[in-house]
Amino acid sequence: AVFDARRGRLLAQTGQRLPLDVDRTGKREQDPAALIRALSTVAGSLRHQVGNRWAKVRGIGLATQGGSAILVNRQTGVPSTQMILWNDTRAFGHFHKIAARFSPRWWRAFSLRDEPGMGLARAQWLREKWPRLFKDNPLCVGAGEHVYFALTGEWRQDACHALQSGCYDARHDRLTTRPLAELGLPTDFFAPLRRGHETHP
């Protein structure tokens, strides 16, 4: 949607549904390329609707699914996997194993939560399912990071996604590598943290 920044008046709106791939195993996936195509299509429609006023657009806001996971090439951003959504249940077995391995107190010491983030379980599951992909030192990102990289060429995640990934030190507002190191995952497996909510041209 496009809004008049001073009055909050709606100037244009559009939408596009993304196909969802599901099955009885608990799979919930989407195509990362479809996400970028949809963004381009929606932006084109909005631009057409507002005409000359498009040149006056000064910023965009993105809200995306937290907890989604895509393995990508960290240099090019090209995905190696589909986007596994937050409600995909195939990694739950790994979640329970990780939760049993570390006490609630251990997690609480940095995350202020009593259990691991589902992203860690998903990372373990991905490594087990596609070990060959891990030979190239992929980056694990969510929908927000994937779109942010497409727009800016930089990898950044917000604190909420980092918390769901299981690597957020909520006490000090920074990423922590403790869970990754304990689980034998690369310590740079997740995107760097965005500092605050600063704008990015």
Disulfide bonds with the S-S distance in Angstrom:
none
